[in-house]
């Protein structure tokens, strides 16, 4: 049998989504625009990085050719290798959202064909009856926020009032999400998680995809910082995913980072928590060592999205990509005959784009391993092709969506 290692670079889009205009994202291109900024010297930051974007390992696995197939051009300032060593292509999302659960579920062979519920942009974001019930059952004196907001901005703005009043900070975004920020000490982490679990149940009738706990520490606007104890409370996927099918056939799914939360802990054998891309890579390398024949290791590298994409930090995003790329040889060295590595993403989050939300884009698909023949797989019609390819590689029956490229 074989093993598979699926790495989702959260938000690493490559542009070119055919329906981007319907989402207000026509022209968004996470990779392309980061490369443009780097080539122009606009992503230099003293002590962090400088110069053109340098991703030699992913480039040799086909990233430059992926960008051209997805968006029609090679990324600016990046050399195109003479030889490519991986299977390479791009994938178009057919799920209706541009959110984390939709993207990951579709990667795992289960597209989202329904419309999520969303909160209004103008006025109070949340229904009065929902907030009234939530505050009563959670025994809190009320909430702060009640609006669309950037998480770091709203914590800086309302954090001190939150500490003083005991009211949790509740906000949303263009995604189908209810987010709650609260101080780990003054409000309490366990109390925040209990508040979010209660909200999760109350929001089911509104078809909201996720409730996210955003704990933070610090004593003032200048010292507040979010911690690694974030927790996502998702609804269940609409039908069994690749993960469920693997468990059904006696395989193990090692969920690294927030993968367990994204799939509502369904189809998961083992949850491995880590905070930050470097720690997530360390945990993934350890999981590779421990994975048995037939197993899947599935990791979400969240920093690209959470720390750099949403905060529109181009130098930070570029440096994070370069750091990830530099560690890929560590993955290569651990591979055994029959292993398959897949690199992809769940959506875009172009750090040069207006606003602070995700962007509708195609995503890269890179697949490689010992004995894997290099070739282009073009532009796939659905992320679900990724899950079906892994299913085929691991020797389980095909699902209802997607088509294997193996």
C-alpha positions in Angstrom: 0.0 0.0 0.0 0.9 3.7 -0.1 0.8 6.8 2.0 -0.4 10.3 1.2 0.5 13.7 2.6 -1.9 16.6 1.8 -0.7 20.1 2.6 -3.1 23.0 2.3 -1.4 26.4 2.1 -4.3 28.3 3.4 -5.3 31.1 0.9 -2.5 30.5 -1.6 -4.5 31.3 -4.7 -3.1 31.6 -8.2 -5.8 33.8 -9.8 -7.9 33.1 -12.8 -11.2 32.0 -11.2 -13.8 32.2 -14.1 -16.5 33.4 -11.7 -14.4 35.9 -9.7 -16.4 38.9 -10.9 -19.5 37.5 -9.2 -17.6 37.7 -5.9 -16.2 41.2 -6.6 -12.8 39.6 -7.1 -12.1 39.8 -10.9 -8.3 40.2 -11.2 -7.4 38.9 -7.8 -4.3 36.8 -7.9 -2.5 36.0 -4.6 0.7 34.5 -6.1 0.8 36.9 -9.0 0.4 40.1 -7.1 2.8 39.1 -4.3 5.4 38.3 -7.1 4.7 41.7 -8.7 5.2 43.6 -5.5 8.4 41.6 -4.7 9.8 42.2 -8.2 9.1 46.0 -7.9 10.9 46.2 -4.5 7.6 46.9 -2.8 7.8 43.8 -0.6 11.2 44.5 0.9 11.2 44.7 4.7 14.4 45.2 6.7 15.4 42.1 8.6 12.7 40.0 6.9 13.2 39.7 3.2 14.0 41.6 0.0 14.1 41.2 -3.8 12.0 39.0 -6.2 9.9 36.2 -4.7 12.1 33.1 -4.5 10.3 29.7 -4.4 12.8 27.4 -6.1 11.4 24.1 -4.8 7.8 24.7 -5.7 8.9 26.2 -9.0 10.7 23.0 -9.9 7.5 21.2 -9.0 5.6 23.2 -11.5 4.4 26.3 -9.7 5.4 28.7 -12.5 3.5 26.7 -15.1 0.5 26.4 -12.8 0.3 30.2 -12.5 0.4 30.6 -16.3 -2.3 28.0 -16.8 -4.5 29.5 -14.1 -4.1 33.2 -14.9 -2.4 33.4 -18.2 1.1 34.6 -17.2 4.2 33.7 -15.3 4.7 35.5 -12.0 6.9 38.6 -12.3 10.5 38.3 -11.4 10.5 34.6 -10.9 12.7 32.3 -13.0 11.0 29.5 -14.9 12.9 26.2 -14.5 13.9 24.3 -17.6 12.7 21.0 -16.1 9.7 20.3 -13.8 9.7 17.3 -11.5 6.1 17.1 -10.3 2.5 16.6 -11.5 1.2 20.1 -11.8 -2.0 21.9 -12.6 -4.6 24.3 -11.2 -8.1 23.6 -9.9 -11.3 25.7 -10.1 -13.7 25.8 -7.1 -17.3 24.8 -7.8 -18.6 25.3 -4.3 -20.5 28.5 -3.9 -18.5 30.1 -1.2 -14.9 31.2 -0.9 -14.5 30.1 2.7 -12.3 27.6 4.5 -14.9 24.8 5.1 -16.1 24.9 1.5 -12.6 24.8 0.1 -11.4 22.0 2.3 -14.5 19.9 2.0 -14.3 20.2 -1.8 -10.6 19.2 -1.7 -11.7 16.1 0.2 -14.2 15.2 -2.5 -17.3 16.9 -1.2 -18.3 20.2 -2.9 -20.8 22.5 -1.2 -23.8 22.9 -3.5 -25.9 25.0 -1.1 -25.7 28.6 -0.1 -24.4 29.5 3.3 -26.1 32.0 5.5 -24.4 35.4 5.8 -24.8 38.4 8.1 -25.7 41.8 6.8 -23.0 44.5 6.3 -25.1 47.5 7.3 -26.5 48.0 10.8 -26.3 45.3 13.5 -24.8 42.1 12.0 -26.6 39.6 14.2 -30.3 39.0 14.8 -31.5 40.5 18.0 -33.3 37.3 19.1 -30.1 35.3 18.6 -28.0 37.7 20.7 -30.6 37.9 23.4 -30.9 34.1 23.8 -27.1 33.7 23.6 -26.4 36.3 26.3 -29.1 34.9 28.6 -28.0 31.3 28.3 -24.3 32.1 28.5 -24.9 34.5 31.5 -23.0 37.5 29.9 -24.2 41.1 30.2 -24.2 41.7 26.5 -21.8 41.8 23.5 -19.5 44.3 21.9 -18.9 44.7 18.2 -22.0 43.2 16.4 -20.5 44.2 13.0 -18.2 43.2 10.1 -14.6 43.8 11.2 -10.9 42.8 11.0 -10.1 40.6 14.0 -6.9 42.4 15.1 -8.5 45.8 14.6 -11.6 45.1 16.6 -9.6 43.6 19.5 -7.4 46.8 19.6 -10.5 49.0 19.5 -12.8 47.1 22.0 -10.4 44.9 24.0 -10.1 47.3 27.0 -13.9 47.8 27.1 -14.3 44.0 27.0 -12.0 43.5 30.0 -13.8 46.3 31.9 -17.4 45.1 31.1 -17.0 41.3 30.6 -18.9 41.5 27.3 -17.4 39.3 24.6 -16.4 40.9 21.2 -18.6 39.4 18.5 -18.0 40.1 14.8 -18.2 38.6 11.3 -16.7 38.9 7.8 -17.8 38.2 4.2 -17.6 34.5 5.1 -20.4 32.6 6.8 -18.9 33.0 10.2 -19.6 34.2 13.8 -16.3 35.1 15.5 -15.9 35.7 19.3 -12.8 37.4 20.7 -12.3 37.3 24.5 -9.4 37.6 26.9 -7.9 34.3 28.0 -7.4 35.4 31.6 -10.1 38.1 32.3 -12.9 36.2 30.5 -11.3 32.8 30.5 -10.5 30.4 27.7 -12.9 27.6 28.9 -15.7 30.1 29.2 -15.0 31.5 25.7 -15.1 27.9 24.3 -18.4 27.2 26.1 -19.8 30.5 24.8 -18.9 29.5 21.2 -20.3 26.0 21.6 -23.6 27.5 22.7 -23.5 29.9 19.7 -22.8 27.0 17.4 -26.1 25.3 18.3 -28.1 28.5 18.2 -26.8 29.4 14.7 -27.7 26.2 13.0 -31.1 27.5 11.9 -29.3 30.4 10.2 -27.0 28.0 8.2 -23.8 29.7 9.4 -20.7 27.6 8.5 -18.4 28.4 11.4 -18.2 29.8 14.9 -14.6 30.8 15.7 -13.1 31.4 19.2 -10.4 34.1 19.0 -8.7 34.2 22.4 -6.2 37.0 23.1 -3.9 38.3 25.9 -2.4 41.6 26.9 -3.7 44.6 28.9 -4.1 47.4 26.5 -4.6 48.1 22.8 -0.9 48.3 22.2 -0.2 44.9 23.9 -3.2 42.8 22.9 -2.3 39.7 20.8 -4.2 36.7 19.7 -3.0 33.3 21.1 -2.6 29.9 19.5 -5.7 28.6 21.3 -8.1 29.5 18.4 -10.8 27.0 17.9 -13.3 26.6 15.0 -16.7 25.0 15.5 -17.9 23.9 12.1 -21.1 22.2 10.9 -20.7 18.7 9.5 -19.9 18.3 5.8 -23.1 17.6 3.7 -22.0 14.1 2.9 -19.1 11.7 3.7 -15.7 13.1 2.6 -12.5 11.4 1.6 -11.6 11.3 5.3 -14.8 9.4 6.2 -14.1 6.9 3.4 -10.6 6.3 4.5 -11.7 5.6 8.1 -14.4 3.3 6.7 -11.7 1.3 4.9 -9.6 0.9 8.0 -7.1 3.7 7.3 -5.9 6.5 9.7 -6.3 10.2 9.1 -3.7 12.4 10.9 -5.2 15.9 11.1 -2.5 18.5 11.7 -3.5 22.1 12.7 -7.1 23.1 12.3 -8.1 20.3 10.0 -10.0 18.5 12.8 -12.0 21.7 13.5 -12.8 22.2 9.8 -14.2 18.8 9.4 -16.1 19.0 12.8 -13.8 16.1 13.9 -15.5 13.7 11.6 -13.3 11.3 9.7 -10.4 12.0 11.9 -8.2 9.4 13.7 -5.8 11.7 15.4 -5.6 15.5 16.0 -2.2 17.1 16.2 -2.2 20.7 17.3 0.6 23.2 16.5 0.7 27.0 16.4 2.4 28.7 13.4 3.7 27.5 10.1 7.1 26.4 11.4 5.5 24.3 14.2 3.0 22.9 11.8 5.7 21.8 9.5 7.6 20.2 12.4 4.4 18.4 13.4 3.8 17.2 9.8 7.3 15.8 9.5 6.8 13.9 12.7 3.4 12.6 11.4 5.1 11.4 8.2 7.5 9.4 10.3 4.6 7.8 12.2 2.1 7.3 9.4 1.5 3.7 8.3 0.7 2.2 4.9 -2.7 3.5 3.7 -2.7 6.6 6.0 -3.3 10.2 5.1 -1.6 13.1 6.8 -3.6 16.3 6.2 -2.2 19.7 7.3 -3.5 23.2 7.1 -0.8 25.9 7.1 -2.9 28.7 8.5 -0.4 31.6 8.8 -0.6 32.5 5.1 -4.3 33.4 5.5 -4.7 34.4 9.2 -1.6 36.4 9.7 -0.6 37.7 6.3 -3.6 37.5 3.8 -6.3 39.0 6.0 -3.9 41.6 7.3 -2.8 42.6 3.8 0.8 42.1 4.7 2.6 41.5 1.4 6.2 41.2 2.7 5.0 38.9 5.5 3.1 36.6 3.1 6.2 36.5 0.7 8.5 35.7 3.6 6.2 32.9 4.8 6.0 31.4 1.3 9.8 31.5 1.1 10.2 29.9 4.5 7.7 27.1 3.6 9.5 26.5 0.3 12.8 26.2 2.0 11.6 23.4 4.2 10.2 21.2 1.4 13.5 19.3 1.0 12.9 18.0 4.6 9.6 16.5 3.3 11.4 15.0 0.3 14.0 13.2 2.5 11.3 11.4 4.4 9.4 9.9 1.5 9.3 6.2 0.9 8.5 4.3 -2.4 4.7 4.6 -2.9 4.3 7.9 -1.1 2.4 10.9 -2.6 2.7 14.5 -1.5 0.0 17.0 -2.6 0.3 20.8 -2.2 -2.8 22.9 -2.8 -4.9 25.6 -1.2 -8.5 26.2 -0.2 -9.2 29.7 -1.7 -7.3 32.9 -2.2 -6.6 35.9 0.1 -4.8 38.4 -2.1 -2.9 40.7 0.2 -2.9 43.5 -2.4 -6.7 43.4 -2.7 -9.2 45.8 -1.3 -10.8 44.9 2.1 -9.6 42.1 4.3 -11.5 39.1 3.1 -10.8 36.0 1.0 -10.6 36.2 -2.8 -12.2 33.9 -5.3 -9.3 32.2 -7.2 -8.1 29.0 -8.6 -5.6 27.1 -6.5 -2.4 25.2 -7.3 -2.2 21.5 -7.5 1.2 19.9 -7.1 1.7 16.2 -6.6 4.9 14.3 -6.4 6.7 11.4 -4.8 9.1 8.6 -5.6 8.4 7.2 -9.1 5.7 9.8 -9.9 6.1 10.9 -13.6 6.2 14.6 -14.2 3.3 16.0 -16.3 0.8 18.7 -16.6 -2.8 18.0 -15.6 -4.1 21.3 -16.9 -6.9 23.2 -15.1 -9.2 20.8 -13.2 -12.9 21.5 -13.1 -13.1 21.0 -9.3 -11.0 20.8 -6.2 -12.6 17.4 -5.7 -10.2 15.9 -8.3 -7.6 16.2 -5.5 -9.5 14.0 -3.1 -10.3 11.5 -5.8 -6.7 11.3 -6.8 -5.7 10.6 -3.2 -8.4 8.0 -2.9 -7.1 6.3 -6.0 -3.5 6.4 -4.7 -4.6 4.9 -1.4 -6.6 2.2 -3.1 -10.2 3.0 -1.9 -13.2 3.3 -4.2 -14.0 6.5 -6.0 -16.5 9.0 -4.6 -19.4 10.7 -6.4 -17.5 14.0 -7.2 -14.3 14.7 -9.0 -12.0 12.7 -11.2 -8.6 11.4 -10.4 -5.6 12.8 -12.3 -3.5 9.7 -11.5 
